[in-house]
Structures are given as C-alpha cells and as structure tokens.
Amino acid sequence: MAIIRVAMQSDLAGIMQLFKELRPHDPDLTHDALMSGWKIIEQDPNNHLIVAELEGEVASTCQLTIAPTLTNDVRPFAVIEHVVTGTRFRRRGLSEKVIEAAVELAWQQGCYKVMLLSGETRTAAHGVYEKVGFISGTERGFVIKNPHIS
C-alpha cells in the first residue's frame, strides 16, 4: 500500500528521478542548486511537494503552490504542477492519490479553487485529472514562457 505524504529532504533523489522522466531535457542540477531550490520550497508555507512512497521508493509526486489573493473574500487559489508517476509504478492510481492529497491540502488552507494545466495532447493524463474531479472547459488556460530561458 502506498504512503501519501508531504515530501522530505530525503525524498529528493527519488523526486528528481521522476522529474527526469517528466522532463528529460532539463539540465542536471548541481547538488548546491538542488539544495537551494529545496530550501526555498521547504521554508515556504505556500509550496508543497506531495509524494507517494511505494516499495520504499518515491513512486509519484506533484507540486502544490498556494497563492494568496485579494479576491474571493481574501481566499487563496492553488495550482498543481509537475504531476508524474514513475514508469514502473503506473496504472496503480498513484497520480490520483497525490493529486487528491494536494487538493485536500488546498481545501485545508482555505483555497477557493485549484487549477492544473496539462499539455493539450496528454489525453491519458486528462482522464486521470477528470477522475479526481477536475473539469475542463470551465476556464481557459493561457501560458507564456520566458523567451530568455531555453
């Protein structure tokens, strides 16, 4: 049975393996860069990495970011990004479990909505998101990427 929880520093190697599957062309991070990034996330109460641990390994993860706002009765909104399950752990519902945990954490923090963007062609992933309760077509997402970063 999988253990679903907020990530700890000891999970970093497993998380980075999953991110390599998700984004194979990302450059490898130095240890110092990784630790610097981890400290920022770990010390920010609005950022959370959720993991599913199975067979002693980090099998799935997602990141939840909570954004304070002055609208909706000063209730924050949340964004889920970087949902990935390791190839050998797929088809076990682990992505659903980490997303559900992230959504529940967002509700506990008083968020009025949770958003999740997904690549247009990732239809299998879209089915997972809909199974968890996300609805497409209610709002339209737009993305602009930094032209100075490849």
LUMLO-166194 format. One line per field, with one value per residue (C-alpha): residue number from 1; x, y, z. Coordinates in nm, 4 decimals. Example, Ala and Ser with C-alpha at 12.3 -4.5 7.8 and 13.67 -1.06 7.14 Angstrom:
2
seq: (1 | 2)
px: (1.2300 | 1.3670)
py: (-0.4500 | -0.1060)
pz: (0.7800 | 0.7140)
This chain:
150
seq: (1 | 2 | 3 | 4 | 5 | 6 | 7 | 8 | 9 | 10 | 11 | 12 | 13 | 14 | 15 | 16 | 17 | 18 | 19 | 20 | 21 | 22 | 23 | 24 | 25 | 26 | 27 | 28 | 29 | 30 | 31 | 32 | 33 | 34 | 35 | 36 | 37 | 38 | 39 | 40 | 41 | 42 | 43 | 44 | 45 | 46 | 47 | 48 | 49 | 50 | 51 | 52 | 53 | 54 | 55 | 56 | 57 | 58 | 59 | 60 | 61 | 62 | 63 | 64 | 65 | 66 | 67 | 68 | 69 | 70 | 71 | 72 | 73 | 74 | 75 | 76 | 77 | 78 | 79 | 80 | 81 | 82 | 83 | 84 | 85 | 86 | 87 | 88 | 89 | 90 | 91 | 92 | 93 | 94 | 95 | 96 | 97 | 98 | 99 | 100 | 101 | 102 | 103 | 104 | 105 | 106 | 107 | 108 | 109 | 110 | 111 | 112 | 113 | 114 | 115 | 116 | 117 | 118 | 119 | 120 | 121 | 122 | 123 | 124 | 125 | 126 | 127 | 128 | 129 | 130 | 131 | 132 | 133 | 134 | 135 | 136 | 137 | 138 | 139 | 140 | 141 | 142 | 143 | 144 | 145 | 146 | 147 | 148 | 149 | 150)
px: (0.0000 | 0.1296 | 0.2045 | 0.0930 | 0.2656 | 0.4449 | 0.7998 | 1.1084 | 1.4632 | 1.5458 | 1.2979 | 1.4916 | 1.6801 | 1.3565 | 1.1724 | 1.4492 | 1.4371 | 1.0663 | 1.1245 | 1.3871 | 1.1159 | 0.8762 | 1.1290 | 1.4225 | 1.5785 | 1.6074 | 1.9721 | 2.1086 | 2.1258 | 2.4336 | 2.3927 | 2.4116 | 2.1401 | 1.9163 | 1.9593 | 1.8986 | 1.5751 | 1.4674 | 1.5250 | 1.3063 | 1.0210 | 1.0674 | 1.0628 | 0.7665 | 0.4357 | 0.2612 | 0.4641 | 0.4359 | 0.5719 | 0.3428 | 0.4805 | 0.3514 | 0.6003 | 0.5688 | 0.8063 | 1.0394 | 1.0676 | 0.9196 | 0.6813 | 0.4750 | 0.4771 | 0.3137 | 0.3728 | 0.1061 | 0.1511 | -0.0942 | -0.1277 | -0.2777 | -0.5166 | -0.7397 | -1.0424 | -1.2952 | -1.3190 | -0.9370 | -0.9264 | -0.6193 | -0.6170 | -0.3841 | -0.2002 | -0.0868 | 0.2105 | 0.4635 | 0.2411 | 0.4443 | 0.4446 | 0.7465 | 0.7116 | 0.7236 | 0.4614 | 0.1986 | -0.1585 | -0.1887 | -0.3757 | -0.0771 | -0.1131 | -0.4731 | -0.3667 | -0.1022 | -0.3401 | -0.6190 | -0.3804 | -0.2742 | -0.6365 | -0.7270 | -0.4319 | -0.5522 | -0.9005 | -0.7477 | -0.5651 | -0.8950 | -0.8383 | -1.1452 | -1.0177 | -0.7354 | -0.6037 | -0.4000 | -0.2605 | -0.1777 | -0.0304 | -0.3003 | -0.2010 | -0.1705 | -0.5167 | -0.4398 | -0.3384 | -0.6535 | -0.8594 | -0.6812 | -0.7451 | -1.1131 | -1.1417 | -1.0147 | -1.2766 | -1.1082 | -1.3318 | -1.2041 | -1.3820 | -1.4887 | -1.1969 | -0.9374 | -0.5679 | -0.3038 | 0.0711 | 0.3620 | 0.7130 | 1.0236 | 1.1999 | 1.5315 | 1.5254 | 1.5538)
py: (0.0000 | 0.3456 | 0.6084 | 0.9557 | 1.2447 | 1.5758 | 1.5271 | 1.5367 | 1.6216 | 1.2504 | 1.2140 | 1.4460 | 1.1786 | 0.9937 | 1.3131 | 1.4162 | 1.0730 | 1.1259 | 1.4782 | 1.3362 | 1.1077 | 1.4017 | 1.6490 | 1.4506 | 1.7542 | 1.9615 | 2.0156 | 1.8195 | 2.0278 | 2.0609 | 1.9485 | 2.3124 | 2.4239 | 2.1344 | 2.2080 | 2.5795 | 2.5047 | 2.2545 | 2.5041 | 2.7620 | 2.5111 | 2.3645 | 2.7046 | 2.8431 | 2.7509 | 2.8012 | 2.5384 | 2.1644 | 1.8609 | 1.5640 | 1.2132 | 0.8588 | 0.6183 | 0.2590 | -0.0300 | 0.2109 | 0.4412 | 0.7729 | 0.6435 | 0.9551 | 1.3269 | 1.6603 | 2.0162 | 2.2345 | 2.6114 | 2.8275 | 3.1906 | 3.4499 | 3.6947 | 3.9901 | 3.8455 | 3.5801 | 3.7000 | 3.7018 | 3.3284 | 3.1933 | 2.9808 | 2.6916 | 2.5459 | 2.1865 | 2.1258 | 1.8539 | 1.5513 | 1.2405 | 0.8732 | 0.6559 | 0.4263 | 0.1048 | 0.2334 | 0.3432 | 0.2110 | 0.1862 | 0.5113 | 0.6876 | 1.0095 | 1.0264 | 0.9799 | 1.2564 | 1.4935 | 1.4157 | 1.4827 | 1.8129 | 1.9187 | 1.8282 | 2.0337 | 2.3272 | 2.2988 | 2.2856 | 2.6105 | 2.7754 | 2.7864 | 2.8675 | 2.6778 | 2.4580 | 2.4833 | 2.2316 | 2.2807 | 1.9875 | 1.9542 | 1.9531 | 1.6089 | 1.4294 | 1.2744 | 0.9834 | 1.2316 | 1.4345 | 1.1287 | 1.0989 | 1.4656 | 1.4335 | 1.1199 | 1.3213 | 1.5907 | 1.8492 | 1.9850 | 2.1107 | 2.3812 | 2.5943 | 2.8337 | 2.8707 | 2.8474 | 3.0618 | 3.0245 | 3.2486 | 3.1143 | 3.3176 | 3.3706 | 3.4114 | 3.0563 | 2.7609)
pz: (0.0000 | -0.0897 | 0.1718 | 0.0591 | 0.2358 | 0.2066 | 0.0782 | 0.2987 | 0.2001 | 0.1965 | -0.0944 | -0.3254 | -0.5213 | -0.5952 | -0.6853 | -0.9224 | -1.0915 | -1.1535 | -1.2853 | -1.5238 | -1.6657 | -1.6969 | -1.8382 | -1.9801 | -2.1492 | -1.8316 | -1.7348 | -1.4415 | -1.1253 | -0.9124 | -0.5534 | -0.4384 | -0.6836 | -0.5811 | -0.2120 | -0.2683 | -0.4550 | -0.1911 | 0.0925 | -0.0830 | -0.1181 | 0.2291 | 0.4013 | 0.2045 | 0.3723 | 0.0367 | -0.1507 | -0.1049 | -0.2839 | -0.2296 | -0.2783 | -0.2956 | -0.1427 | -0.2573 | -0.2015 | -0.0210 | -0.3231 | -0.4295 | -0.6946 | -0.7738 | -0.6984 | -0.7673 | -0.6536 | -0.4925 | -0.4800 | -0.2898 | -0.3995 | -0.1658 | -0.3315 | -0.2519 | -0.4314 | -0.3314 | 0.0279 | 0.0509 | -0.0087 | -0.1884 | -0.5008 | -0.5729 | -0.8690 | -0.9121 | -1.1398 | -1.2225 | -1.1760 | -1.2532 | -1.1655 | -1.2362 | -1.5362 | -1.3336 | -1.0862 | -1.3363 | -1.3582 | -0.9789 | -0.9151 | -0.7603 | -0.9609 | -0.8451 | -0.4840 | -0.4847 | -0.6642 | -0.4172 | -0.1281 | -0.2849 | -0.3397 | 0.0182 | 0.1460 | -0.0669 | 0.0854 | 0.4355 | 0.3538 | 0.2560 | -0.1200 | -0.3267 | -0.6321 | -0.7546 | -1.1094 | -1.3042 | -1.6523 | -1.8769 | -2.2226 | -2.4911 | -2.6232 | -2.2869 | -2.3091 | -2.0754 | -1.8057 | -1.8728 | -1.7874 | -1.4519 | -1.3727 | -1.4603 | -1.2457 | -0.9485 | -1.0157 | -1.2366 | -1.5102 | -1.8436 | -2.0353 | -1.7375 | -1.7754 | -2.0453 | -1.9660 | -2.1314 | -2.0963 | -2.1844 | -2.1457 | -2.0737 | -2.4101 | -2.2292 | -2.0910 | -2.3268)
